[in-house]
Amino acid sequence: MRAFIAIEFPQDLQHQLSALSQNLRTAGLSGIRWVPPENIHLTLKFLGEIPPDVLQGFITHLPDLAQTASPFTLRLQGLGVFPGLRHPRVLWVGVEAPQALFDLQREVETLAHRLGIPPEDRPFTPHITLGRMRPDFSLRDQTLLETQLQNPALNFHASLNVDRVCLFRSDLLPDGARYTLLLQAPLLRGREK
């Protein structure tokens, strides 16, 4: 089963981010595969294809890990691309995060490593993926994207109170990925349990 650990977004925030994508589409960007609103989230760890015993390990241990983490607030702002404007592959909204997010992600990475999932080979860079460039992403798209990234009207701002971490299943279907929530684990440190 393909799975990942993430921070789930409420529907209203997903729709705000989707409206931002729609504004970019309306501006003429066409070589991008847009993330559907219901799939917008913040990934902490992509697990890939995992066997049932590893999945059960996450179901067993993720709630214990979450109990040691404190709730925190994320600030979402700005647009950007990975790896850069010359060869963009991912369009994202930036995340201004407190140390608590990085601590949580590090603990998730440690749990994954204990369960046999290799660690990431690059540092964690929190971001919200809005879209991925398709093979037909053109020079025209690149020029238009560069212009839109400088458009102050598209400078997105929102905040999100994070009080849980989630385990999702990811099924790849002909019309795109479908995510199924498998587990919500509340962040409980410093709160009544």
Secondary structure, 3 states (H helix, E strand, C coil): CEEEEEEECCHHHHHHHHHHHHHHHHCCCCCEEECCHHHCEEEEEEEEECCHHHHHHHHHHHHHHHHCCCCEEEEEEEEEEECCCCCCCEEEEEEECCHHHHHHHHHHHHHHHHCCCCCCCCCCCCEEEEEEECCCCCHHHHHHHHHHHCCHHHCCEEEEEECEEEEEEEEEECCEEEEEEEEEEECCCCCCC
